[in-house]
Amino acid sequence: MRTCWRCWRTARAWATSALALALGVSARTVQRALEALAEAGRAERFGRGRACRWRAPAVPGFPTGLLLPAPPHGG
């Protein structure tokens, strides 16, 4: 479960089916949970139908992973 949460908190958008596979539950269960999270402001939905993707909203005032410097090599 911890691994799935780490994946969710990345900037990557996830398909409902991919999250369901990672969690080992049905896609409909994930869809209901994501819709509840969206109502609470903890998830964002992009697209419609089969093209729908979900991600965690960006934290205000915090840069995305793309803007952060790369970790030092060998560390």
Backbone as CSV, one residue per row, in Angstrom:
resi,resn,N_x,N_y,N_z,CA_x,CA_y,CA_z,C_x,C_y,C_z
1,MET,0.821,-1.193,0.000,0.000,0.000,0.000,0.866,1.259,0.000
2,ARG,1.971,1.220,0.733,2.861,2.377,0.794,3.426,2.701,-0.589
3,THR,3.762,1.671,-1.360,4.281,1.872,-2.709,3.242,2.544,-3.590
4,CYS,1.993,2.125,-3.480,0.929,2.733,-4.278,0.746,4.197,-3.919
5,TRP,0.857,4.527,-2.617,0.713,5.921,-2.203,1.858,6.747,-2.779
6,ARG,3.092,6.201,-2.771,4.220,6.910,-3.355,3.970,7.169,-4.840
7,CYS,3.433,6.187,-5.526,3.127,6.353,-6.953,2.072,7.432,-7.160
8,TRP,1.079,7.445,-6.293,-0.023,8.408,-6.415,0.471,9.828,-6.225
9,ARG,1.414,10.039,-5.316,1.883,11.380,-5.008,2.850,11.927,-6.053
10,THR,3.219,11.149,-7.046,4.072,11.656,-8.121,3.232,12.550,-9.018
11,ALA,3.877,13.258,-9.910,3.153,14.125,-10.835,2.479,13.331,-11.944
12,ARG,2.752,12.036,-12.002,2.201,11.205,-13.066,0.693,11.035,-12.908
13,ALA,-0.002,11.072,-14.021,-1.440,10.809,-14.017,-1.673,9.311,-14.186
14,TRP,-2.615,8.762,-13.448,-2.872,7.325,-13.435,-4.251,7.013,-13.987
15,ALA,-4.334,5.932,-14.745,-5.623,5.410,-15.192,-6.245,4.618,-14.040
16,THR,-7.554,4.610,-13.981,-8.258,3.858,-12.946,-7.844,2.396,-12.968
17,SER,-7.730,1.827,-14.157,-7.374,0.408,-14.271,-5.963,0.130,-13.760
18,ALA,-5.031,1.061,-13.971,-3.664,0.877,-13.490,-3.613,0.908,-11.968
19,LEU,-4.352,1.834,-11.357,-4.414,1.883,-9.895,-5.082,0.639,-9.343
20,ALA,-6.134,0.169,-10.017,-6.828,-1.040,-9.562,-5.893,-2.238,-9.596
21,LEU,-5.116,-2.352,-10.644,-4.162,-3.454,-10.761,-3.096,-3.376,-9.660
22,ALA,-2.588,-2.174,-9.409,-1.563,-1.989,-8.380,-2.107,-2.275,-6.979
23,LEU,-3.380,-1.959,-6.749,-3.987,-2.155,-5.432,-4.609,-3.530,-5.248
24,GLY,-4.852,-4.234,-6.352,-5.473,-5.554,-6.269,-6.956,-5.505,-5.961
25,VAL,-7.624,-4.438,-6.428,-9.075,-4.302,-6.239,-9.712,-4.019,-7.594
26,SER,-11.033,-3.967,-7.627,-11.721,-3.735,-8.893,-11.579,-2.278,-9.332
27,ALA,-11.666,-2.069,-10.637,-11.577,-0.723,-11.184,-12.731,0.142,-10.689
28,ARG,-13.893,-0.453,-10.512,-15.045,0.316,-10.017,-14.818,0.787,-8.579
29,THR,-14.182,-0.043,-7.752,-13.871,0.354,-6.379,-12.919,1.546,-6.381
30,VAL,-11.906,1.493,-7.241,-10.955,2.598,-7.354,-11.659,3.843,-7.875
31,GLN,-12.541,3.678,-8.848,-13.264,4.814,-9.411,-14.100,5.525,-8.348
32,ARG,-14.803,4.746,-7.526,-15.604,5.355,-6.457,-14.722,6.096,-5.461
33,ALA,-13.583,5.492,-5.103,-12.674,6.127,-4.157,-12.084,7.414,-4.739
34,LEU,-11.713,7.389,-6.017,-11.149,8.577,-6.650,-12.176,9.692,-6.776
35,GLU,-13.416,9.339,-7.046,-14.464,10.355,-7.119,-14.678,11.010,-5.756
36,ALA,-14.606,10.215,-4.688,-14.725,10.771,-3.337,-13.529,11.677,-3.018
37,LEU,-12.324,11.250,-3.421,-11.136,12.079,-3.213,-11.225,13.386,-4.002
38,ALA,-11.774,13.328,-5.207,-11.927,14.529,-6.026,-12.884,15.515,-5.367
39,GLU,-13.961,15.007,-4.796,-14.909,15.882,-4.097,-14.260,16.556,-2.894
40,ALA,-13.298,15.869,-2.271,-12.598,16.413,-1.110,-11.400,17.281,-1.518
41,GLY,-11.134,17.387,-2.832,-10.023,18.193,-3.308,-8.675,17.497,-3.230
42,ARG,-8.671,16.172,-3.077,-7.415,15.431,-2.940,-7.041,14.669,-4.206
43,ALA,-7.825,14.803,-5.270,-7.531,14.161,-6.551,-8.067,15.050,-7.670
44,GLU,-7.409,15.000,-8.804,-7.850,15.741,-9.985,-8.078,14.767,-11.125
45,ARG,-9.134,14.998,-11.873,-9.488,14.147,-13.010,-9.205,14.885,-14.304
46,PHE,-8.615,14.179,-15.267,-8.339,14.734,-16.581,-8.894,13.797,-17.634
47,GLY,-9.564,14.349,-18.622,-10.107,13.531,-19.698,-11.437,12.897,-19.345
48,ARG,-11.949,12.118,-20.298,-13.244,11.452,-20.131,-13.169,10.039,-20.670
49,GLY,-14.052,9.214,-20.171,-14.133,7.844,-20.669,-12.840,7.082,-20.491
50,ARG,-12.444,6.362,-21.530,-11.223,5.547,-21.452,-9.962,6.389,-21.376
51,ALA,-10.049,7.656,-21.743,-8.896,8.549,-21.683,-8.769,9.248,-20.325
52,CYS,-9.639,8.938,-19.394,-9.625,9.578,-18.076,-8.384,9.174,-17.285
53,ARG,-7.739,10.157,-16.682,-6.580,9.931,-15.828,-6.764,10.723,-14.544
54,TRP,-6.128,10.250,-13.487,-6.228,10.880,-12.171,-4.841,11.178,-11.643
55,ARG,-4.726,12.237,-10.844,-3.481,12.524,-10.145,-3.786,13.355,-8.898
56,ALA,-2.819,13.384,-8.011,-2.935,14.213,-6.815,-2.709,15.663,-7.230
57,PRO,-3.436,16.596,-6.644,-3.231,17.999,-7.006,-1.857,18.483,-6.547
58,ALA,-1.337,19.458,-7.250,-0.038,20.033,-6.894,-0.156,20.792,-5.576
59,VAL,0.905,20.763,-4.811,0.945,21.508,-3.555,1.277,22.957,-3.889
60,PRO,0.436,23.925,-3.467,0.706,25.330,-3.783,2.059,25.785,-3.220
61,GLY,2.819,26.479,-4.044,4.098,27.003,-3.618,5.229,25.996,-3.631
62,PHE,4.974,24.770,-4.086,6.009,23.751,-4.130,6.221,23.341,-5.577
63,PRO,7.464,23.363,-6.065,7.698,23.028,-7.471,7.416,21.559,-7.768
64,THR,7.067,21.291,-8.986,6.857,19.908,-9.397,8.191,19.188,-9.477
65,GLY,8.142,17.879,-9.597,9.359,17.087,-9.706,10.198,17.467,-10.908
66,LEU,9.570,18.007,-11.941,10.312,18.387,-13.138,11.197,19.602,-12.894
67,LEU,10.858,20.412,-11.899,11.624,21.623,-11.634,12.682,21.440,-10.555
68,LEU,12.658,20.321,-9.861,13.624,20.069,-8.811,14.962,19.648,-9.413
69,PRO,16.070,20.006,-8.758,17.377,19.586,-9.296,17.536,18.065,-9.184
70,ALA,18.344,17.520,-10.047,18.619,16.081,-10.040,19.432,15.737,-8.801
71,PRO,19.249,14.540,-8.235,20.062,14.140,-7.085,21.517,13.974,-7.512
72,PRO,22.450,14.168,-6.587,23.857,14.009,-6.958,24.163,12.559,-7.331
73,HIS,25.067,12.371,-8.241,25.448,11.030,-8.690,26.204,10.307,-7.580
74,GLY,25.908,9.024,-7.430,26.595,8.210,-6.438,26.051,8.359,-5.034
75,GLY,24.912,9.036,-4.875,24.410,9.241,-3.529,23.031,8.888,-3.444
